[in-house]
Amino acid sequence: MSRAVTLSLLLLGSAAAAQDAPCSLPSGELPTRNRVVFVLDTSGSMRGIGDGRADIFARVKGQLNAFVRAAQPDRVDLITFDSGLRSRRTFDAPAGSGAWNAALGTLKADGSNTFLYRSVRDALRPLTGRDGEVTQVFVLTDGIDNDTREQGKTVTATDALNAWTGRGPLDRLTYVALGADIPAEARAALSASTYASGLTVPVNVVPDLGSAGLEGGLRRVTGDTLPAPFPDGTPVTLASGTPGLSLAAPTVQGTEVRLTVPAGLRPGTPALLCAPPVAAAGWIAPRERQVLLRLTGQPLTWLNPGADLALRGGEDVVLRLRAAPGLNTARITLGALPAGVTGRVDAPAGSRDFTVTLRATRPQPELTVTPTLLLPEVGAVPLPTLRGQAGGRTLNTPALPPTPGTPAPTPSPAGRWAWLALLPLLALGAWAALRRRAAPAPTPRVAPARPFLPGVEGIEYREDRTLHLVTADGEVAGVPTPLGGPFDLGQLSRVPHLSGLRAEQHRDGLKLLRLPPDLDVSQGARLLQAGDIVRPGTLIGVAVARQVRAPRLELGELAGLGLPLALHVTGPSVQVRGPYGAHVLRITAPVTDLGGALRAPALDGLRVTLSGHTLLLLGTPAGVQLRAAGDSQPLRDSQPLPAHALLDFLPPGSGA
């Protein structure tokens, strides 16, 4: 037996041993996103020109599109080659997108060579170091390598496969030969590899890239059933480090795989679904088929499904969300947004509840966008779809302000050196100023604080189109009134009982966009409704129609939260929530007065005590009633605080 044959048998034997390894979940942090890389031959032979044997290019493009629509990868890299790499484009969530469709539509096969190994090497090299993605690579060509030399050195099939040095343990490559034989050199390199396989198909045949043997990547599972990635009857195994998570049946049945899922499973729990290597003609070095599963369950609950998702220019919407137990809200980030839309995630420490604020920075009536949140161990989760609406305004400073407490950006090293270079100039300027001994500049005027008037019962809409609040005692305070775009008067004025009263400046006056059902807004004896336009020079009356909006509350530092207020209790943590935000307080003292701790005089006397991990109600002040959500009866002293409680503010003299 020759040495070359012996070496080939050893390589094939080592590959077979790797293929026979049992199904096991890799250690370390596992991917949460799915990436597909197409390395596509665009030489003329793909259209039957020159030495081409069939015109298959249009059908290959159609198969790429069909695969992307079915697999819904988070990211696709489309790489083309002939005499070396021609193009490389990246698409995020490309299924059905205009950019992806346009890229396929303009793709042409008009190259003159097939420098296969060099091109595959150069395509694989940049794939190193991509965190959080499991990657499938498909190399599609109808030819064999005809690149003899590059700077005096031959590029081999082994060189090409070895270029992918940053692979993850679940990443795979398949060399699909379209009507051409895979050369012996490439067969040996595929067999010696631990991650690559080859497939030869007959002339004029374009394979289904989701068929048996080509499975892989990542699937997200929301329940206990998933569409089977393998054909019916395929034996499957499941690798998981989670007790109680298992397969309900050892084979694929009825195009489904059913799982036994234990109660309380943490969202994003990983598992690996495996099937034996495919046994079919045309395959070189088939690998064990592996699909990474992420059991996401329902990671998010949308708490305000009535939010207005149609945005005009300058408008924003706040989505209130609750993360499932076990998710770290501090690591939730917002996915990429299109031009003209900005966003921000506000996640209070220690709370499962958080908000996402999205803003349209200019009028975009054609806008349709589905934002995504990137959740740790879960991946991308779609948010409700936003739609643009005609009208509004263009913002000069479109970015949303950072969350209070967010650290300022750290300057780059170059920025720090730039400031150092300016120091001599600054010192010279200071010396010149001292020499001139100019008179001190007057102290700049401090802008008045936004008004907080607890007893507002009227709103003046003046001839100059400004708004002024009027109390029952006759006190009047102006409100910074936007001249364009919708606004919420309660949020602008920090008057809680006006929260939800939305309006905008109109050509003919002030247009009322939304009136809360428990707030009577009137002009003289007539009750106003959403859509009414108030003329300049009008006095608007405001009357509370439900006790929770009592107009004389002194909520202090909680005034900006709006009304109604609710308490969310998780162990020793209390979160006070309103329509515009939340305030979190961790109870540590034996007895805590929430009014004093939160600096909200209206809650003075609302006392709680910590008993183990349970908060007990010790007392409520006159005029305040605390009740469990969905219950009309108030809580009594010494009762445990429920997970969700509502605060009612009673009229004077009514008692608690």
DRENLUMNU-43072 format. One record per residue (C-alpha): x, y, z; residue in one letter. Coordinates in steps of 0.1 Angstrom, whole numbers, plus 5000, padded with zeros to 4 digits. Layout:
REM residues N
XYZa
...
REM end
This chain:
REM residues 656
500050005000m
501450344990s
502250615016r
499650855000a
496850595002v
497750515038t
497650885047l
494250925030s
492850625049l
494150775082l
492551105074l
489250935065l
489450735097g
489951035119s
487051215102a
484850915107a
485750905144a
484851275147a
481551205130q
480750915155d
481151145185a
478051145207p
475651445206c
476851685233s
476152055240l
479452255237p
480752425268s
480952795272g
478753075260e
476552955231l
475253155201p
471953345201t
471953445165r
471853265132n
474253355103r
474353215068v
477253275044v
476753215007f
480053184987v
478653194951l
480353124918d
479553404894t
481653284865s
480053264830g
479752884832s
476952924858m
474953054828r
476052774805g
478752994788i
482152864779g
482752524796d
479352554814g
477052254810r
473752414821a
472252754826d
471452734864i
472253074877f
468753214879a
467552894897r
470452914921v
469453274931k
465853154935g
467052874959q
469053124979l
466053344983n
463753044992a
466252925018f
466453265034v
462753305036r
462352965052a
465252975076a
464853345086q
468553395095p
469453695116d
472253775092r
473353675057v
476753735040d
476553715002l
480053664987i
480653624950t
483753514931f
485253424898d
488853544893s
489053604931g
486353764953l
484154004934r
481854134962s
480854084998r
477654225012r
476054175046t
472254185053f
470554185087d
467254005089a
467153985050p
464153765045a
461753965023g
463754285026s
464054524997g
467954535000a
468254154998w
465754124969n
467554404950a
470954244956a
469753914942l
468054084913g
471154264901t
473553964906l
475153854873k
477253554863a
479653704838d
483153624851g
485853434832s
487553214857n
486952994888t
489653074913f
487852854938l
490352774966y
491853124967r
488353274968s
487053034995v
490153115016r
489653495013d
485853455020a
486553255052l
489353455067r
487153755079p
484653515095l
486853485126t
485953625160g
482153675154r
480653635189d
477053515194g
476453355160e
476253005147v
477253005111t
476452785080q
478552835050v
477452715015f
480052714987v
478152684954l
480052624921t
479752434889d
483452424882g
486752324896i
489652544907d
491652674877n
493852914896d
497352764892t
499553014910r
499253324933e
502553504937q
504453184930g
502452974956k
499652734949t
496552774971v
495252434981t
491852314992a
493352255027t
494652615028d
491152735020a
489452535048l
492152615073n
491552985068a
488552985090w
490452995123t
487753145145g
485052885140r
482652795167g
482052425175p
478652425157l
479752605126d
479552405093r
480652445057l
479152255027t
480852254993y
477952204968v
479252094934a
476652174908l
477051914881g
480851884885a
482951624903d
484751724935i
488451674927p
490451424948a
492451694965e
489251864977a
487751534988r
490751465010a
490651815025a
486951785033l
487451445048s
490351565069a
488351865081s
486351855113t
483652085101y
483252065063a
481351835039s
480851805002g
477851734980l
477751654943t
474551694924v
473851604888p
474051844859v
471252094857n
470052024892v
469852284920v
469452124954p
467152244982d
469552405007l
467252295035g
467151925026s
468651625044a
472251665053g
472252045050l
470552115082e
472152325109g
472152665125g
469852785153l
466052755159r
464052945185r
461352745203v
458552915221t
456652605232g
457152235234d
456952165197t
459052285167l
458852215130p
461251925124a
464552035107p
464951665097f
462751445075p
460051215090d
461450905105g
464851045113t
466250925146p
467051225169v
468751285202t
468751585225l
471751715245a
470951945273s
472252035307g
468752105320t
467051835341p
463651735328g
464251875293l
464051575269s
462551445237l
458951315238a
459851065209a
463150935196p
462250995159t
460751275139v
456951215136q
454451415115g
457051685105t
457351785142e
459751735171v
458051735205r
459851815237l
459151755273t
459752095289v
459952135327p
457952415344a
459752745351g
462352695323l
464653005320r
464153185287p
466953115263g
467852775277t
469952595251p
469752245238a
471352055209l
469151845185l
471151585167c
470651335139a
473051075123p
475051175092p
472951155061v
473450825041a
472850925004a
474750924972a
476851224963g
478051304998w
481651345009i
482451335047a
478851385059p
478751505095r
476451445124e
473551685118r
473251935146q
470752215152v
471152445182l
467852515200l
467052815222r
463952755242l
462753115246t
459153055259g
457453395260q
460353615271p
458453935272l
454954055281t
453654375265w
451954565293l
450454855273n
449054695241p
446855005236g
449855225229a
449555435198d
452055285172l
451255535144a
453855815147l
454056155131r
457256345129g
458456435164g
456156185182e
457355905204d
455755605219v
456655425252v
456255055252l
456054905287r
457354555289l
457954285315r
460754035312a
460253665321a
461853545354p
465553485349g
466253745322l
468754015330n
467054335319t
470254535324a
471654355293r
468754415270i
469654635241t
467754775211l
468554635177g
469454865147a
466755115137l
466255275103p
467155635096a
464555865110g
463755655141v
465655665174t
465155455205g
466155395241r
465755115266v
465155215303d
465554925327a
465455005364p
467854805385a
466354495402g
463154515382s
461654285355r
459654575341d
461254815317f
460355055289t
461355105253v
460955465239t
460855495202l
460755825183r
460055935148a
462456225141t
460756345110r
457556295091p
457655955074q
454155845062p
455655555044e
457455415074l
456855055085t
459354915109v
459454625134t
462054705160p
463854425178t
465254385213l
468454175218l
467953965249l
470753785266p
470653405258e
467553455237v
468553665208g
466453905187a
462753945198v
460454155176p
458554445191l
455254575178p
455354725143t
455555105141l
453855285112r
454455645100g
451755905097q
451656225077a
452356545095g
454356645125g
457756805125r
461456745120t
463556745152l
466756945153n
468156715180t
466556385170p
468456155194a
466556055226l
468256185258p
470155925278p
468555765308t
469255965340p
472255815356g
473755695323t
477555765324p
478856015298a
480755855269p
484355805275t
486556015252p
488755825228s
492555835233p
492756065203a
490156295219g
492056305251r
495256405233w
493356675213a
492356835246w
495956825259l
497057005228a
494557285235l
495757335271l
498457595262p
495857795242l
493457785271l
496057895295a
497058185272l
493358295270g
493058285308a
496158505312w
494858755287a
491558775305a
493258845338l
495459115322r
492359295309r
490759285343r
487359295327a
484359345349a
482859015361p
480058895338a
476558895353p
475358575368t
473358395341p
469658365349r
468558025359v
465557895339a
462557855361p
461657505371a
458757345355r
455657425375p
453957175398f
450557295408l
448657025426p
445257195424g
444957275387v
441357315376e
441757525344g
443957575314i
444257905296e
445057885259y
446158235252r
446258435220e
450058385217d
449258005216r
450857935250t
449357735278l
448957845314h
447657635343l
445157785367v
444457655402t
441257685423a
443057945444d
443758155413g
447458085410e
448658085373v
451757925359a
452957895323g
453857575307v
456657545280p
454357485251t
455657305220p
454757485188l
454857165167g
454156795173g
451956625199p
452556655236f
451156525269d
450156815291l
450556615323g
454156515313q
455056865303l
453757035334s
454456755359r
450856775371v
449956415377p
446156435373h
446556585338l
448556285325s
447056135293g
445656475281l
447356485247r
447156785223a
449056955195e
449157295178q
446857315148h
446357575121r
443157695138d
444157655174g
444857365199l
443757025187k
442856775214l
444156435205l
443256225235r
441256275267l
441456025295p
438055875303p
438355975340d
439056345332l
436256585322d
437656865299v
435157135292s
434757475274q
431957655292g
429157405296a
430257185267r
432356875273l
435256855248l
436156535230q
439156405211a
439456585178g
437956915190d
439957235183i
440157505209v
440557855196r
443258085211p
441958295240g
439958015255t
439757895292l
439457515294i
437957365325g
439457035340v
437556825365a
438556485379v
435856225373a
437555945393r
439155965427q
442455825416v
443156155398r
442656375429a
443956715417p
445556835450r
448156555454l
451656655465e
453656375450l
456956555452g
459656365434e
457156125420l
455156405403a
456756325369g
455455965370l
451856075362g
448655905374l
447455645383p
450155505405l
450755135412a
453154945435l
455054645421h
456454435449v
459254185445t
460654065478g
462154365496p
461954585464s
459054825458v
458654985424q
456255285422v
455055305386r
453055565367g
452355615330p
455655795324y
458155595344g
459055415376a
460955465409h
462555175426v
463055155464l
464754865483r
463454825518i
466154765544t
464954925576a
462554745600p
459855005594v
459755235563t
457555525556d
457255525518l
456255895517g
459455995534g
461655745516a
460255855482l
460056225491r
456356215482a
454256405508p
450956255496a
452255915507l
453456025542d
452155765567g
452155475542l
454255245563r
455554895555v
457754645574t
459954365561l
459154025575s
461653775560g
461153825523h
457653955526t
456554315529l
453654385554l
451454685553l
451554865587l
449355165580g
447955405554t
447455785557p
444055945555a
442955995519g
445055695506v
443755355498q
445855055488l
444254755471r
445354455451a
444954475414a
441554355404g
440154385439d
437854665451s
438454595488q
441354795505p
444154615521l
444154605559r
446954665583d
449354365588s
448354215554q
451254125530p
451554355501l
450554175468p
452854165438a
450754435421h
448754695441a
446955015431l
446955345449l
443655525452d
443655885465f
440355965482l
438456295484p
439056495516p
436756375545g
435956035529s
438155835551g
440255535542a
REM end
